[in-house]
Amino acid sequence: MGRWRRRAVVVLLGLACGGLLLASTTQPWVVASLPAGPGGTGSNLPVAGSTATAVVPALGLVALAGAAALSTLRGVGRALAAASLVLVGLGAAASVAALVVDPGTAARAAARAATGVPEVDGARVTTWPLLALLPTAGVLLAGVVALVPGRSWATSARFEAPREGRSAAAPRPVRPAAPSRAGLWDDLSQGVDPTLDGPAAGPADRPADRPADRPAEVPTDAERRRPAE
């Protein structure tokens, strides 16, 4: 698996687990048993995770921001983003553990907000805090992987300075200048065809059986009257 693919997997893992951790806090984490009323029957009061522990939703938002920062930051910035994911995982796990050990505190606070009396007959924890530990572990894993093996990740070329020795731009080919009219006449007088890439074939290059391009000379009248020797 290439570096960019590993980096994308870690970023997606952090984003997915951070979103799941945040979404889990909308579910009831604690159920408080309220005292019996005048009718002699009590009622149950569900307490959402965001009410039972306000730290976990905030940590979920931090996890989303830290995972998104891993895709753009480099160097110290990436290390800080990875460290924030590790701290989010540890802090969320500690908050869930504290709620499981003592759900009564959250139940009494919810009863006071609902009835004005901070009294409950009992409180129990639902399965949602335990399920929230799964995305918590995912956020922690993403932070550890980004903090240790992520040092060798390649960065995008958009955020890198140009390397030394890299050629700036290839030189544009220079078009030859068009020959002048006088140059064309000179080429014709030397037996060069200007419409061809190279000079025309000269007498040395012409086959022996090919007649000369120039017509034979016509004898003058004096030469005609000269008696044959």
ROKE-485592 format. One record per residue (C-alpha): x, y, z; residue in one letter. Coordinates in steps of 0.5 Angstrom, whole numbers, plus 500, padded with zeros to 3 digits. Layout:
BEGIN
XYZa;...
***
This chain:
BEGIN
500500500m;503507498g;504513503r;498517500w;494511500r;496510508r;495517509r;488517506a;486511510v;488514517v;484521515v;478517513l;479513520l;479519524g;473522520l;469516521a;470515528c;470522530g;463523527g;460516530l;463518537l;459525536l;453521533a;453517539s;452522544t;445524541t;443517544q;441515551p;447513555w;443513562v;436512564v;434515571a;429512575s;425518578l;421518585p;414515585a;409521585g;402522588p;399516584g;404511587g;408510580t;415512578g;418514571s;424513567n;428519565l;433518559p;439522559v;442523552a;450522552g;451530551s;447531557t;450526561a;457528559t;458534555a;466533554v;465527549v;461531544p;466536544a;472531544l;468529537g;468535534l;476536536v;477529533a;473531526l;478537526a;484534527g;483528522a;481534517a;488537519a;492531517l;490532510s;493538509t;498540515l;506537515r;511537520g;510540526v;502542524g;501534523r;504532529a;500537533l;494534529a;496527531a;497528538a;490532538s;487525536l;491521541v;488526547l;481525544v;481518544g;484518551l;479523554g;473520551a;475513554a;476516561a;469520560s;466514558v;469510564a;467515569a;460515567l;460508567v;462507574v;458513577d;452514573p;448517579g;451524578t;449525571a;442522573a;441527578r;443533574a;438531569a;432530574a;434537577r;433540570a;427536568a;423536575t;427541579g;428536584v;435532584p;433526587e;433519583v;431512586d;436509581g;440510575a;443505570r;447505564v;445503557t;449500552t;451506548w;457508552p;460502551l;459502544l;462509544a;468506546l;469503539l;470510535p;474512541t;479506540a;479508532g;480515534v;486513538l;489508533l;488514527a;492519532g;498513534v;499511526v;499519524a;504520530l;509515529v;509512522p;506518519g;513522519r;515518512s;508521509w;509524502a;506531502t;502534496s;506538491a;502544492r;505545498f;512543497e;517548495a;521547488p;527542489r;534545487e;536543480g;529542477r;529546471s;524551470a;521551463a;523548457a;526553452p;522554446r;524552439p;527558435v;524558428r;529560423p;528566419a;524566413a;530567407p;530574403s;529575396r;536576394a;538569398g;533565394l;536568387w;543566390d;540559392d;538558385l;544561382s;548555386q;543550384g;539549390v;532548390d;529553396p;523549396t;527543399l;530541405d;537540402g;541542396p;539539390a;543534387a;549537383g;553534377p;557529381a;550526384d;547525378r;547518375p;551517369a;546515364d;542522366r;542527361p;544534363a;539539365d;543544360r;541544353p;547543348a;551549345e;548551338v;555552333p;556559330t;556560323d;563560323a;564554326e;559551320r;563554315r;570551317r;572545313p;572539317a;579537318e;
***
